[in-house]
Amino acid sequence: MASMKNGIKSPIKPAPRVAGTTQDVWSIINAAAAATEKQPVVNMGQGFFGYNPPQFLIDAAKSAVERVDCNQYAPPKGRLRLRQAVSNAYSPFWGRKLDPETEIAITTGANEGFLSCCMSFLQQDDEVLLLEPFFDQYISNIEMAGAKVVSVALQPPKSGMTKTHSAGEWSLDIEALKRAVTPRTRMLVLNTPHNPLGKIFNVEELKQISDVCVQNNILIISDEVYDRLFYVPFTRIATMSPEVERITLTLSSAGKNFYATGWRVGWVMGPPELITYIVKAHARICYCSPSPLQEAFAIGFEQAEDNGFWDECIRDMKFKMDFFNEIWHELDMPYSEPEGGYFVVANMSKVKLPENYPFPPHVLERPRDFKLAWFLIQELGVAAIPPSEFYSPQNQHIGEQWMRFAVCKPDSVLEAAKERLRGLKEYMK
Ligand SMILES: Cc1ncc(COP(=O)(O)O)c(C=O)c1O
């Protein structure tokens, strides 16, 4: 059958992996935000920064694009200067020198780093353990490699519907994780600091998870893209023991580190015998990542420590987090106090949606949080993300009372969001 898009027929059929017609959360929320009468919408939805990278990084990029050697292909494993800079920046956390030649591979954002992990180590019908809620992009990357997702849900704090609590209280049922392991389990994906919960897995949890992986030879992919934003102690799972390090690949993102998500540079760190395959897969996927921006990030890393930039990141984001979250205290609405990252989830079970509200069919068929998100856009002009999208269908009910807000926005936007959210008072039970 011919495929159809926007009423135009094509004789060319898409592959099933992209042919699905269910709209993803980003297209639903962005389209709703663009179409509402409440313009301009205060966008607390997608996790992009509402401000520029630091000036020293912009200057570095300007100088890099003037250089002949920066404007051509980089080596597939990344520019040496950036690998050296990443090694210098991360070796102190590992307590030993990371070898820039063999233990670091530069990728096109953490996203492509994750795809390279999947393409390197997964085969048809392999199983990948995900902890729910999860960053939605994992699924398609895992499935493109032919593997299947097996998920274990993090449990909300018992009093999460009624009381504000630490995001660390979202807990993993370790017995459920053990039961989910089968002979086909090849990989486990950990995300800490966590999107969307803001949880940082503590040492005890990391020990339990890594024990399961070591005992079953399961590769750990630790997605640590928010690793510069921690408000409680943060341990990297690769540093738990030499046994764990041998089976762990750590992902990170220069875009997230330096407020430049559009520059598309990230990296994978791990043992040489695993990194060698990441470089192979990455070379097949895109050959190399943007070369002048790699150079800029290298210079950025070289200067960040001396500039006090990493401390400033934590200070600024924590301020934004606390400033925005005042609104939940004002509304007496419970939320998960983030331990890291720039997302916060608030519990909206107290909001009573008006009966017979005119939700469009594609929102009506979704869990309650999609309706809440639609309602916030239409009535208050605030865009946020419904987290049930980050669950498998059987567990979506866990996320449907929550809403995710990104606080990486200018203070004026946070202030405007708070002002508009005060409008929720008239809809609260
Ligand atoms: C948990 C998580 N991992 C990975 C990414 C993607 O990072 P990058 O922009 O470097 O591809 C994101 C972006 O939102 C994320 O939230």
The ligand as an SDF file (V2000), in Angstrom:
LIG
                    3D

 16 16  0  0  0  0  0  0  0  0999 V2000
   18.4680   11.3560   30.3570 C   0  0  0  0  0  0  0  0  0  0  0  0
   18.9270   11.9220   29.0570 C   0  0  0  0  0  0  0  0  0  0  0  0
   19.8400   11.2660   28.3430 N   0  0  0  0  0  0  0  0  0  0  0  0
   20.3050   11.7400   27.1680 C   0  0  0  0  0  0  0  0  0  0  0  0
   19.8250   12.9300   26.6570 C   0  0  0  0  0  0  0  0  0  0  0  0
   20.3460   13.4110   25.3380 C   0  0  0  0  0  0  0  0  0  0  0  0
   21.5290   14.1370   25.4890 O   0  0  0  0  0  0  0  0  0  0  0  0
   22.2030   14.8340   24.2360 P   0  0  0  0  0  0  0  0  0  0  0  0
   21.5070   16.1330   23.9890 O   0  0  0  0  0  0  0  0  0  0  0  0
   23.6390   15.0050   24.5920 O   0  0  0  0  0  0  0  0  0  0  0  0
   22.0340   13.8950   23.0810 O   0  0  0  0  0  0  0  0  0  0  0  0
   18.8570   13.6500   27.3530 C   0  0  0  0  0  0  0  0  0  0  0  0
   18.2920   14.8910   26.7930 C   0  0  0  0  0  0  0  0  0  0  0  0
   17.2770   15.4000   27.2070 O   0  0  0  0  0  0  0  0  0  0  0  0
   18.3990   13.1350   28.5850 C   0  0  0  0  0  0  0  0  0  0  0  0
   17.4720   13.7760   29.3170 O   0  0  0  0  0  0  0  0  0  0  0  0
  1  2  1  0
  2  3  1  0
  2 15  2  0
  3  4  2  0
  4  5  1  0
  5  6  1  0
  5 12  2  0
  6  7  1  0
  7  8  1  0
  8  9  2  0
  8 10  1  0
  8 11  1  0
 12 13  1  0
 12 15  1  0
 13 14  2  0
 15 16  1  0
M  END
$$$$
